[in-house]
């Protein structure tokens, strides 16, 4: 089962996709303005075209672990996406993924998609047993 990770932001949504075995996380092209009709449709198409079985949306908690305006926006986005794609959506703590991605560098993908790949890699490591049973 492929897993798609999203590093949601209103301007750009970083994306990373796992291989079918749930072992590797690869950053892919980010989606511009994902909350707009066009951007949202591109995300829905991505889930369908890549045969994604689960989506992991990064949850931007504050350093103390509490919700912020961005956290509430990400939760609302995840809920909207769940209604449109019909696959399981997991919210997953994304603290520090962007900082790690910026240090990692790389010119082939956006920092947002590298952050999504870091998020997905961590999620896959923690949920590997679930994927093996699926």
Beta strands, then each sheet from edge to edge (+ up, - down):
strand 1: 2-7
strand 2: 12-18
strand 3: 25-32
strand 4: 52-59
strand 5: 88-93
sheet 1: 3+ 2- 1+ 4+ 5+
end
